[in-house]
Amino acid sequence: MAKRDFEKLLLEAVDEGLSSLGQSSMLAIYFHLEKDFDVKKQEIPSKIEVFEDAIEKLFGLGSNFLEVLFINHLREKINEVSVLRESSDLSFAEYVKAARRDFLDKRRASKTTRELLQCDQMMPKC
């Protein structure tokens, strides 16, 4: 469930980043991603490296701007307050993978904490 939550948030972040180019442009980009790079919108989370490569081929140096937009939108959605990508050596795909790991780890930790609190309330059964 948490993995699907992250994937949904990532897709929303990509949508928001691409929509900054306009609705028609966003739809055209999704069309080219599927036609030219074999990446359907819903497959972006599982094909993040291919997506990154496609965006770089479509936009050249302008891809950096879009990738930063995607990251900023994703950070807002997952309440991430880490340092900006520009100050690190992570590629866009590497950042997404690291964000996914952190998101899933935080979800697991939160779930464990909730379970422990419930267990404390039911003492001495636990």
N, C-alpha and C positions, 0 to 999 in steps of 0.2 A: 504494500500500500504506500509506504513512504517513498519508494522508488518511483511509483506512478505520480505521486504528488510532486516530486522534483521535476519529472519530465513535463508535467503540465505547466509548472512554473517556468521552466526553460522555454517551452513553446510560446507561452504568453510573452516572455521577455523578447524573444525573437520577433514575434508579431509586432510588439510595440516599437522595437527598433526599426523594423522595415516600414512600418506605417508612417514613420517620420519622413519617408520619401514620397508618401502619397499612396492612396488605396490602389490605384491602377498600377503603380510601380511595384508595390508589394505583391500583387497578384501575378504580375509578369515575372518577378523573381522566382516565386514559387513554381510557376510554369516551367521556367528554364532549369530550376533545380531538379525537377522531376524528369523533364525531357532530355536535358544534356548531361546530367550528373547522376541520374537514377536515385534521387533522394526525394521521397515524398515528405510533405510537411511533417506528418506524424512520425517519420523515421529519423528526424533530425537528432533527437537525443541518443539514439543508438548508432548513428552514423556521424558523430560530431566531427571527426577528422575530415571526412569527405565533405561535410557541410562547410567547414572552415576553408578547405581547399577551393571549393566552388565559389564561395564569396570572394576569395582572393583573386580567382581567375576572372570573375565577373567585374570586380571593382578595382583591381590593382591596388595601388597605395590607399585608395579610398576605403578599402576593406577595414583598415585599422579603425577608422571613425565608427563604422557600423559595429565592429566587434566591441569597442568600448561602450557603445550604446547598449548592446545586448548584455554586457557584463553589468553595467549600472542598473539596468532594469531588473536583472536577475538578483543582484544584491539587495535591491529594495524588497523584492518579493520574498526572499529567504531571510530577511533581516540580518544580512551580512555586513559587518563593518570593518572588513579587512582592508589592507592597503590597496591602492589602485594597481591595476595590471601594468600600467606604464612604468611603475617603479620596480617591477619584477621581471624575471626572465621567462615567465610562463607564456606559452602560446595561448590563443583563445581556447582551443580544445583541452589543453592541460589545465587551464583555469576552471573550465566547466567540470572536468573530472574531479579536481580537488574540491570544488564547491559541492559536488554531488556526495563525495565521501564525507565531508564535514556535515552536510545536511542530514545524511543518513545516520551518522554517528550521534549527532545531537538528538535526533528522533529516538534512537535506541536508548540513549542515556535518559531522556525525558520519560520514556515508557518504563524503564527500570525504576526510576525514582517514584513514579506513580504507583507501580506495583508494590514497592517497599512501603509507601505510605498507607496503601490499602491493607497490607499485611500487618502493619503496626496497629491499625484500627481493629483488626480481627484477633489480636493476640488472645490466647496463646496458641491458636490454631497453626500459625506459620512457624 
